[in-house]
Amino acid sequence: MSSAHSIRLRLVRWVIPPVLLMNLAAGALAYMLAPAHLREAVLRTLVLVEIVFALACVALVWFSVSNGLQPLNRLRADLNARGGDDLAPIAADEVPYELEPVVSAFNGLLAKVGEGAQARQDFLANVAHQLRTPLAGLRTQLEWLSARHAEPDTAQSLRLMLSATERMIRQTNQLLSLARAEPQHFEKTRLEALALDALVAEAVQSFVDQAALKSIDIGFDLQPATITGDRFLLRDLIDNLIDNAIRYTPPHGAVTVTVRPGLLVVEDNGPGIPPAKRELVFSRYVRLDDKTHGSGLGLAIVRDIAIVHGAKLTISDPPAGQGALFTVKFS
């Protein structure tokens, strides 16, 4: 940081010289009033006193300013510890009077940013909702055409269009999931007692064909487990974890989904995720493998849904050592 922008150095520059000048003036007056035969001793004493006094003043100013800046340092530490999507206002009742205008201005900025983010989120949710119906109709028509046109060229074109439509539907559903998982949209009135094992069994069946295309062995070990949650959001969480595991598992690999009381575990034997990047994958639009199709929203959706359900989401190494182990622990 430039010294021109340091409060400590500015105070030292503007406070110490006037104090020293006044002290020197007082010393000069004492020297002049002293008897002639004592002036040499007085001068030596004054020089020593002035040096000690100057150092003491610098230390006092430095200490005083450092102590006065502690509330600002705590405010900075609090802001640095926040997540990128934490736009909650700063509590103004714990800051000194002098910082209240700064905190008030900063809270106003946070409110504006939050309003903008909310507007963008609402827009995405509305667009995604409006796209669902025509995309579903397009898929139905393409499936109907595929069943009636077996010519190689036509069939290949229809397969490509159907594949593209499926990707668009998946992205649309993910945008809706992302909007529903936002704390502002989370409706606690929709919470109900749910059989987690039944939800997982239903979800796994819809991925059997996708796993078969890559010759992936998808299995499950489900024990009865009841949790309180939102059925639609939890299904989104399960779908995204399983879909992510299948996407990153190589052909002839294995994906296992396990349910225990209060616990959901999805394990794969894919390339795994380095420990240094495990937090990064929960950020939106982040994909570690550019060769795999996707928007990078899947695990961000899983994280958001886990948060609003008070669940803990972790990534670790599976017992075999190869792959990734996603664990969702419900409280």
MOSULSUL-V581039 format. One record per pair of residues at least 6 apart in sequence whose ideal C-beta (glycine too) atoms are under 6 Angstrom apart, sorted by the first residue. I is the first residue (numbers start at 1). J is the second residue. If there is no record, write none. Layout:
# MOSULSUL-V581039
i:I j:J
i:I j:J
This chain:
# MOSULSUL-V581039
i:3 j:9
i:7 j:65
i:8 j:62
i:8 j:65
i:11 j:61
i:11 j:65
i:12 j:58
i:12 j:61
i:15 j:61
i:16 j:57
i:19 j:57
i:20 j:54
i:23 j:53
i:27 j:46
i:31 j:42
i:34 j:42
i:71 j:95
i:71 j:96
i:87 j:110
i:87 j:113
i:87 j:114
i:89 j:107
i:89 j:110
i:90 j:103
i:90 j:107
i:92 j:100
i:92 j:103
i:95 j:103
i:121 j:179
i:124 j:175
i:125 j:179
i:128 j:172
i:128 j:175
i:128 j:176
i:131 j:172
i:132 j:172
i:135 j:168
i:135 j:169
i:138 j:165
i:139 j:165
i:142 j:158
i:142 j:161
i:142 j:162
i:145 j:158
i:146 j:158
i:171 j:295
i:174 j:297
i:177 j:236
i:177 j:301
i:178 j:301
i:180 j:233
i:181 j:301
i:181 j:304
i:181 j:305
i:186 j:308
i:190 j:230
i:191 j:228
i:193 j:226
i:193 j:228
i:194 j:227
i:194 j:229
i:194 j:231
i:195 j:226
i:196 j:225
i:196 j:227
i:196 j:259
i:197 j:222
i:197 j:224
i:197 j:225
i:197 j:259
i:199 j:234
i:199 j:235
i:200 j:222
i:200 j:238
i:200 j:257
i:200 j:259
i:203 j:238
i:203 j:239
i:204 j:220
i:204 j:257
i:207 j:242
i:210 j:246
i:211 j:218
i:211 j:246
i:214 j:251
i:215 j:251
i:215 j:252
i:216 j:249
i:216 j:253
i:216 j:255
i:217 j:254
i:218 j:255
i:219 j:256
i:220 j:257
i:221 j:258
i:222 j:259
i:223 j:259
i:223 j:260
i:225 j:259
i:225 j:261
i:227 j:330
i:229 j:309
i:233 j:305
i:237 j:302
i:237 j:305
i:240 j:298
i:240 j:301
i:240 j:302
i:241 j:266
i:241 j:302
i:241 j:326
i:244 j:298
i:245 j:255
i:245 j:266
i:245 j:268
i:246 j:255
i:247 j:292
i:248 j:270
i:249 j:255
i:249 j:268
i:249 j:270
i:253 j:269
i:254 j:269
i:255 j:268
i:256 j:267
i:257 j:266
i:258 j:265
i:262 j:330
i:263 j:329
i:264 j:328
i:265 j:327
i:266 j:326
i:267 j:318
i:267 j:325
i:268 j:323
i:268 j:324
i:269 j:322
i:269 j:323
i:270 j:323
i:272 j:323
i:272 j:324
i:273 j:315
i:273 j:324
i:278 j:315
i:280 j:286
i:281 j:299
i:282 j:299
i:282 j:300
i:282 j:303
i:284 j:300
i:285 j:296
i:286 j:296
i:287 j:294
i:287 j:296
i:303 j:313
i:306 j:313
i:306 j:328
i:310 j:331
i:311 j:328
i:311 j:330
i:312 j:329
i:313 j:328
i:314 j:327
i:315 j:324
i:315 j:326
i:316 j:325
i:318 j:325
